[in-house]
Amino acid sequence: MNASDDKRGTERFARFAWLVLAYNLAVILWGAIVRATGSGAGCGEHWPLCEGQVIPHAHAIATLIEFAHRASSGVDIVLVAVLVFMVFRRFGRGHAARRYAAAVAFFTVTEGLVGAALVLTGDVGKNVSWGRVCILSLHLVNTFLLLATLALTAWAAAEQSAAQTAGKSAGVGKPSTRSYVLYGAGLAGMLAIAISGTLAALADTLFPAPSLVEGMRWDFASTTSPIVHLRIIHPIIAVTLGGFLMGVAIYALSTPASAAAKRCAGWLLGLVALQFCFGVVNILLLSPLWMQVLHLLTADLIWITLVLLSAEALGWRRAGLEASRQFATEMGNA
């Protein structure tokens, strides 16, 4: 295989990896529809079968919604298996793409197991329990780690292609301790925002308010379910830590960084500002389904952008290119 064919193959794989990431986003959004419509119990207490059947004879819309989600998750497992196989065929030992793809496989398995736990413990539908709160929080963290490793797999493959084209990268210096602290805090802060948002969405699903005023009264009433009180925490966390994320983006734009990092910082700034607007609309409209899905999609995009910005700004780019050069040397000596 000559260098040109190898480069084209790497570019095709990178596009496939981005496609798998996009498909996972679609599966996640469909999962939000399952939760928002109360369809999590649509297949009964059976898993992975639906109503004890491979293909159920659905008589309820909830069954169709839940079965569609399980079917799409099954397709995702196949796509991830193909992704991992292609990574280990194309990239050499020690390449970052291999490590990220292995993590993708792990988090795909745990994603299914956490989803199964929700069904088998009965923490679906209209069920209210602290167990559901804990499992949903774990589910959210696992989902975000899955998205992060998928994005980094595609990013590492794109870096391989860049190395094959340019042969070297522009150095931007060693990241400062401040950078590690800021980006680390930003990633942790985004997880906190997302977890509180998941719990707020669950409260909106289980206890839909007839009006904005009534909903605010429920938030502070002593007679309402404890999970409703958690709903008020999300706007506070989102505004505070969202502002911090905008600060991280401005910091990235004002310090020496690669062109890719600057682009990610610009996207991060815009997406967080857009999410603030969506959050206000979501509250005023009492969390309609379409707004919940759009709000979640934007949160996922913010997370992916922040992960890629951190990868670029903290020197993962240089490490990836060094591995690429080593791989190219091994191929040339073979």
C-alpha positions in Angstrom: 0.0 0.0 0.0 1.5 3.4 -1.0 1.3 6.5 1.1 -1.5 8.0 -1.0 -3.8 5.0 -0.6 -2.9 4.8 3.1 -3.9 8.5 3.5 -7.2 8.0 1.7 -8.0 4.9 3.8 -7.3 6.9 7.0 -9.5 9.7 5.8 -12.3 7.2 5.1 -12.0 5.7 8.5 -12.1 9.2 10.1 -15.3 10.0 8.3 -16.8 6.6 9.4 -15.8 7.4 13.0 -17.6 10.8 12.9 -20.6 9.0 11.4 -20.7 6.5 14.3 -20.5 9.5 16.7 -23.5 11.1 14.9 -25.5 7.9 15.0 -24.9 7.6 18.8 -26.2 11.2 19.2 -29.4 10.1 17.4 -29.7 7.0 19.7 -29.2 9.2 22.8 -31.9 11.7 21.6 -34.3 8.8 21.0 -33.6 7.7 24.5 -34.6 11.1 25.7 -37.9 10.7 23.9 -38.4 7.3 25.6 -37.9 9.0 29.0 -40.0 12.1 28.2 -43.0 10.0 26.9 -42.8 7.6 29.8 -42.2 4.7 27.4 -39.3 3.1 29.3 -41.7 0.4 30.5 -43.1 -0.2 27.0 -41.4 -3.6 26.8 -42.3 -4.7 30.3 -39.7 -6.0 32.7 -38.0 -8.0 29.9 -34.4 -7.3 28.7 -33.0 -7.5 26.1 -36.2 -9.0 24.6 -39.2 -6.8 24.4 -42.3 -8.4 26.1 -40.4 -11.7 25.9 -40.1 -11.5 22.1 -37.4 -10.6 19.7 -40.0 -8.6 17.7 -43.0 -7.8 19.8 -46.6 -7.5 18.6 -47.0 -4.0 19.7 -50.4 -2.7 20.6 -49.2 0.4 22.4 -47.2 3.4 21.2 -45.0 3.1 24.3 -43.9 -0.4 23.2 -43.1 0.9 19.7 -41.0 3.8 21.1 -39.1 1.6 23.5 -38.6 -1.2 21.0 -37.3 1.3 18.4 -34.8 2.5 20.9 -33.6 -1.0 21.7 -33.3 -1.8 18.0 -31.3 1.3 17.3 -29.0 0.5 20.2 -28.5 -3.0 18.7 -27.4 -1.4 15.4 -25.0 0.8 17.4 -23.3 -2.2 18.9 -22.6 -3.5 15.4 -21.3 -0.1 14.3 -19.0 0.1 17.3 -17.7 -3.5 16.7 -16.9 -2.5 13.1 -15.2 0.7 14.3 -13.0 -1.2 16.8 -12.1 -3.8 14.2 -11.1 -1.1 11.7 -9.0 0.8 14.2 -6.9 -2.3 15.1 -6.5 -3.1 11.5 -5.4 0.4 10.4 -3.4 1.8 13.3 -0.3 0.5 14.9 0.5 -0.4 18.4 0.5 2.6 20.8 -1.6 4.8 18.5 -4.1 6.9 20.4 -7.0 5.8 18.2 -6.6 2.3 19.5 -6.9 3.3 23.1 -9.9 5.5 22.5 -11.7 2.8 20.4 -11.1 0.3 23.2 -12.7 2.8 25.6 -15.6 3.2 23.1 -16.2 -0.6 23.3 -16.1 -0.6 27.1 -18.5 2.3 27.5 -20.9 0.9 24.8 -21.1 -2.3 26.9 -21.7 -0.4 30.2 -24.2 1.8 28.5 -26.3 -1.3 27.7 -25.8 -2.7 31.2 -27.0 0.6 32.8 -30.0 0.7 30.5 -30.8 -2.9 31.5 -30.5 -2.0 35.2 -33.2 0.7 34.7 -35.6 -1.8 33.2 -34.9 -4.7 35.4 -35.2 -2.6 38.6 -38.4 -1.1 37.4 -36.9 2.5 37.4 -38.8 3.5 34.3 -42.1 5.0 33.3 -43.7 6.9 36.2 -41.6 5.3 38.9 -40.1 7.8 41.4 -37.2 6.5 43.5 -33.7 7.6 44.6 -32.4 4.5 42.9 -33.7 5.9 39.6 -32.0 9.2 40.4 -28.7 7.4 41.0 -28.9 5.1 38.0 -29.9 8.0 35.7 -26.9 10.0 36.9 -24.6 7.1 36.3 -26.2 6.6 32.9 -25.5 10.3 32.0 -21.9 10.1 33.0 -21.4 6.9 31.0 -23.1 8.4 28.0 -20.8 11.5 28.1 -17.7 9.3 28.4 -18.9 7.3 25.4 -19.4 10.4 23.3 -16.0 11.7 24.4 -14.2 8.5 23.4 -16.0 8.4 20.1 -15.1 12.0 19.3 -11.5 11.4 20.3 -11.3 8.2 18.2 -12.4 10.2 15.1 -10.1 13.1 16.1 -7.1 10.8 16.5 -7.7 9.4 13.1 -8.0 12.8 11.6 -4.7 13.7 13.2 -3.1 10.7 11.5 -4.3 12.0 8.2 -3.0 15.4 9.0 0.4 13.9 9.9 0.5 12.0 6.6 -0.3 15.3 4.7 1.9 17.8 6.6 4.5 15.6 8.2 4.8 17.9 11.1 2.6 20.2 13.3 3.0 23.7 14.5 4.1 23.8 18.2 2.2 26.0 20.5 4.3 25.4 23.6 3.8 23.3 26.7 0.4 23.8 28.4 0.5 25.7 31.7 -0.8 24.4 35.0 -3.5 27.0 34.7 -4.7 25.4 31.5 -4.9 21.9 33.0 -6.9 23.3 35.9 -9.3 25.3 33.7 -10.0 22.6 31.2 -10.3 20.0 33.9 -12.7 22.1 35.9 -14.6 22.8 32.7 -15.1 19.1 31.9 -16.2 18.4 35.5 -18.5 21.4 35.4 -20.1 20.2 32.2 -20.8 16.9 33.8 -22.4 18.6 36.8 -24.6 20.7 34.5 -25.7 17.6 32.5 -26.5 15.5 35.6 -28.6 18.3 37.1 -30.3 18.7 33.8 -31.1 15.0 33.5 -32.8 15.1 37.0 -34.7 18.3 36.1 -36.0 16.7 32.9 -37.0 13.6 34.9 -38.9 15.9 37.3 -40.6 17.6 34.4 -41.7 14.3 33.0 -43.0 12.8 36.3 -44.6 16.0 37.6 -45.6 18.2 34.6 -46.7 21.7 35.8 -49.9 23.2 34.4 -48.4 26.6 34.4 -45.1 28.4 35.0 -46.3 30.0 38.2 -47.7 26.6 39.5 -44.4 24.9 38.6 -42.4 27.4 40.6 -44.7 27.0 43.6 -44.2 23.2 43.4 -40.4 23.8 43.4 -40.5 25.2 46.9 -43.6 23.5 48.4 -42.9 21.1 51.3 -45.6 18.8 50.1 -44.1 18.0 46.7 -41.8 15.1 45.9 -38.1 15.6 46.8 -37.2 15.1 43.1 -39.2 18.3 42.2 -37.0 20.3 44.6 -33.9 19.2 42.6 -35.4 20.9 39.5 -34.6 24.3 40.8 -30.9 23.4 41.2 -30.3 23.0 37.5 -30.8 26.6 36.4 -28.5 27.8 39.2 -25.7 25.3 38.2 -26.2 25.9 34.5 -25.9 29.7 34.7 -22.9 29.5 37.1 -20.9 26.8 35.4 -22.1 27.8 31.9 -20.6 31.2 32.5 -17.4 29.5 33.6 -17.4 27.5 30.3 -17.7 30.7 28.4 -14.7 32.0 30.3 -12.7 28.8 29.3 -13.6 29.5 25.7 -12.4 33.1 26.0 -9.2 32.0 27.7 -8.5 29.6 24.8 -9.1 32.3 22.2 -6.7 34.7 24.0 -3.8 32.3 24.5 -1.5 30.6 21.9 -3.2 27.5 20.5 -3.6 25.6 17.3 -6.1 26.8 14.7 -8.3 23.8 15.6 -8.3 24.8 19.2 -9.4 28.3 18.3 -12.2 26.9 16.2 -13.4 24.7 19.0 -13.2 27.6 21.4 -15.4 29.8 19.1 -17.9 27.0 18.7 -18.0 26.4 22.5 -18.7 30.1 23.1 -21.5 30.2 20.6 -23.1 26.9 21.7 -23.1 27.9 25.4 -24.8 31.2 24.6 -27.3 29.3 22.4 -28.0 26.9 25.3 -28.7 29.7 27.6 -31.4 30.9 25.2 -32.8 27.3 24.9 -32.9 27.0 28.7 -35.0 30.1 29.0 -37.4 29.0 26.3 -37.6 25.5 27.8 -38.7 27.0 31.2 -41.2 29.4 29.7 -42.8 26.7 27.5 -42.9 24.2 30.4 -40.4 21.8 28.8 -42.2 20.5 25.6 -40.8 17.3 24.1 -39.2 19.0 21.1 -37.5 21.6 23.3 -36.1 18.8 25.6 -34.6 17.0 22.6 -33.1 20.2 21.2 -31.8 21.2 24.7 -30.1 17.8 25.1 -28.6 17.8 21.6 -27.0 21.2 22.3 -25.7 19.9 25.7 -24.1 16.9 23.9 -22.5 19.2 21.3 -21.1 21.4 24.0 -19.6 18.4 25.7 -18.0 17.1 22.5 -16.7 20.5 21.6 -15.2 21.0 25.1 -13.5 17.5 24.9 -11.9 18.3 21.5 -10.9 21.8 22.7 -9.2 20.2 25.7 -7.5 17.6 23.6 -6.1 20.3 21.3 -5.1 22.8 24.0 -3.5 20.3 26.4 -1.1 18.8 23.9 -2.9 15.6 23.0 -2.4 16.8 19.4 1.3 16.6 19.7 1.2 13.2 21.4 -1.1 11.9 18.6 1.2 13.2 15.8 4.2 11.7 17.5 2.4 8.3 17.5 1.5 8.9 13.9 5.1 9.5 12.9 6.2 6.3 14.8 3.5 4.4 13.0 4.5 5.7 9.6 8.2 4.8 10.3 7.2 1.3 11.2 5.1 1.0 8.0 8.0 2.3 6.0 10.4 -0.2 7.5 8.1 -3.1 7.0 
